[in-house]
């Protein structure tokens, strides 16, 4: 059984977050020699906004963090 930790750093609903995370999980474990979900994924919502999702593989769980792509890019440039 898997345990997911999801940190939503956006204003989108929990349902939308779950839909985005589901897309990543459906792709399977593709990073770190197929042990981890994609390190980083950029997704576009039905409203056209872009979000960045990054993952961490913990000892007993997978952690997903979803952020507004535009805001996260601005932080990176600082």
ZADO-1210 file (C-alpha; in nm, 4 decimals, padded with zeros to 6 digits):
<atoms>
<atom x="00.0000" y="00.0000" z="00.0000" code="UNK" pos="1"/>
<atom x="00.1270" y="00.3474" z="-00.0902" code="UNK" pos="2"/>
<atom x="00.1178" y="00.6633" z="00.1158" code="UNK" pos="3"/>
<atom x="00.1038" y="00.9998" z="-00.0608" code="UNK" pos="4"/>
<atom x="00.1780" y="01.3340" z="00.0995" code="UNK" pos="5"/>
<atom x="00.0408" y="01.6235" z="-00.1051" code="UNK" pos="6"/>
<atom x="00.1294" y="01.9865" z="-00.0400" code="UNK" pos="7"/>
<atom x="-00.0884" y="02.2289" z="-00.2345" code="UNK" pos="8"/>
<atom x="00.0801" y="02.5699" z="-00.2603" code="UNK" pos="9"/>
<atom x="-00.1806" y="02.7052" z="-00.5013" code="UNK" pos="10"/>
<atom x="-00.5342" y="02.8397" z="-00.4855" code="UNK" pos="11"/>
<atom x="-00.6839" y="02.5538" z="-00.6878" code="UNK" pos="12"/>
<atom x="-00.9302" y="02.3115" z="-00.5336" code="UNK" pos="13"/>
<atom x="-00.8329" y="01.9818" z="-00.3753" code="UNK" pos="14"/>
<atom x="-01.0229" y="01.8013" z="-00.6506" code="UNK" pos="15"/>
<atom x="-00.8141" y="01.9709" z="-00.9213" code="UNK" pos="16"/>
<atom x="-00.4964" y="01.8880" z="-00.7305" code="UNK" pos="17"/>
<atom x="-00.5990" y="01.5225" z="-00.7092" code="UNK" pos="18"/>
<atom x="-00.6684" y="01.5172" z="-01.0843" code="UNK" pos="19"/>
<atom x="-00.3211" y="01.6569" z="-01.1556" code="UNK" pos="20"/>
<atom x="-00.1522" y="01.4135" z="-00.9158" code="UNK" pos="21"/>
<atom x="-00.3489" y="01.1270" z="-01.0739" code="UNK" pos="22"/>
<atom x="-00.2034" y="01.2155" z="-01.4150" code="UNK" pos="23"/>
<atom x="00.1478" y="01.1871" z="-01.2736" code="UNK" pos="24"/>
<atom x="00.0756" y="00.8612" z="-01.0927" code="UNK" pos="25"/>
<atom x="-00.0757" y="00.7145" z="-01.4115" code="UNK" pos="26"/>
<atom x="00.2607" y="00.7702" z="-01.5867" code="UNK" pos="27"/>
<atom x="00.4213" y="00.5471" z="-01.3278" code="UNK" pos="28"/>
<atom x="00.7563" y="00.5661" z="-01.1566" code="UNK" pos="29"/>
<atom x="00.9805" y="00.7072" z="-01.4272" code="UNK" pos="30"/>
<atom x="01.2593" y="00.8823" z="-01.2321" code="UNK" pos="31"/>
<atom x="01.5480" y="00.7538" z="-01.0224" code="UNK" pos="32"/>
<atom x="01.5761" y="00.4190" z="-01.2012" code="UNK" pos="33"/>
<atom x="01.1972" y="00.3749" z="-01.2027" code="UNK" pos="34"/>
<atom x="01.1709" y="00.4097" z="-00.8240" code="UNK" pos="35"/>
<atom x="01.0131" y="00.7557" z="-00.8093" code="UNK" pos="36"/>
<atom x="00.7362" y="00.9471" z="-00.9819" code="UNK" pos="37"/>
<atom x="00.8601" y="01.2160" z="-01.2218" code="UNK" pos="38"/>
<atom x="01.0951" y="01.4547" z="-01.0403" code="UNK" pos="39"/>
<atom x="00.9208" y="01.7553" z="-01.1896" code="UNK" pos="40"/>
<atom x="00.6205" y="01.7955" z="-01.4168" code="UNK" pos="41"/>
<atom x="00.4565" y="02.1065" z="-01.5593" code="UNK" pos="42"/>
<atom x="00.0824" y="02.0736" z="-01.6199" code="UNK" pos="43"/>
<atom x="-00.1783" y="02.3069" z="-01.7614" code="UNK" pos="44"/>
<atom x="-00.5204" y="02.3233" z="-01.5965" code="UNK" pos="45"/>
<atom x="-00.8456" y="02.3323" z="-01.7892" code="UNK" pos="46"/>
<atom x="-00.8522" y="02.7086" z="-01.7187" code="UNK" pos="47"/>
<atom x="-00.5096" y="02.7450" z="-01.8864" code="UNK" pos="48"/>
<atom x="-00.2954" y="02.8115" z="-01.5786" code="UNK" pos="49"/>
<atom x="00.0321" y="02.6212" z="-01.5495" code="UNK" pos="50"/>
<atom x="00.1437" y="02.4378" z="-01.2373" code="UNK" pos="51"/>
<atom x="00.4719" y="02.2749" z="-01.1431" code="UNK" pos="52"/>
<atom x="00.4603" y="01.9485" z="-00.9502" code="UNK" pos="53"/>
<atom x="00.7756" y="01.8085" z="-00.7962" code="UNK" pos="54"/>
<atom x="00.8147" y="01.4881" z="-00.6018" code="UNK" pos="55"/>
<atom x="01.0268" y="01.3445" z="-00.3247" code="UNK" pos="56"/>
<atom x="01.0642" y="00.9771" z="-00.2510" code="UNK" pos="57"/>
<atom x="01.0617" y="00.9320" z="00.1239" code="UNK" pos="58"/>
<atom x="01.1354" y="00.6097" z="00.3094" code="UNK" pos="59"/>
<atom x="00.7661" y="00.5183" z="00.3492" code="UNK" pos="60"/>
<atom x="00.5840" y="00.7660" z="00.1236" code="UNK" pos="61"/>
<atom x="00.5830" y="00.9762" z="-00.1897" code="UNK" pos="62"/>
<atom x="00.5544" y="01.3515" z="-00.1505" code="UNK" pos="63"/>
<atom x="00.4004" y="01.5731" z="-00.4189" code="UNK" pos="64"/>
<atom x="00.4287" y="01.9531" z="-00.4068" code="UNK" pos="65"/>
<atom x="00.2197" y="02.1594" z="-00.6469" code="UNK" pos="66"/>
<atom x="00.3020" y="02.5259" z="-00.7095" code="UNK" pos="67"/>
<atom x="00.1938" y="02.7987" z="-00.9487" code="UNK" pos="68"/>
<atom x="00.4475" y="02.7640" z="-01.2307" code="UNK" pos="69"/>
<atom x="00.4745" y="03.1377" z="-01.2985" code="UNK" pos="70"/>
<atom x="00.5351" y="03.2233" z="-00.9315" code="UNK" pos="71"/>
<atom x="00.7820" y="02.9402" z="-00.8820" code="UNK" pos="72"/>
<atom x="00.9800" y="03.0556" z="-01.1890" code="UNK" pos="73"/>
<atom x="00.9954" y="03.4101" z="-01.0501" code="UNK" pos="74"/>
<atom x="01.1367" y="03.2775" z="-00.7206" code="UNK" pos="75"/>
<atom x="01.4009" y="03.0807" z="-00.9116" code="UNK" pos="76"/>
<atom x="01.5230" y="03.3969" z="-01.0865" code="UNK" pos="77"/>
<atom x="01.5715" y="03.5886" z="-00.7588" code="UNK" pos="78"/>
</atoms>
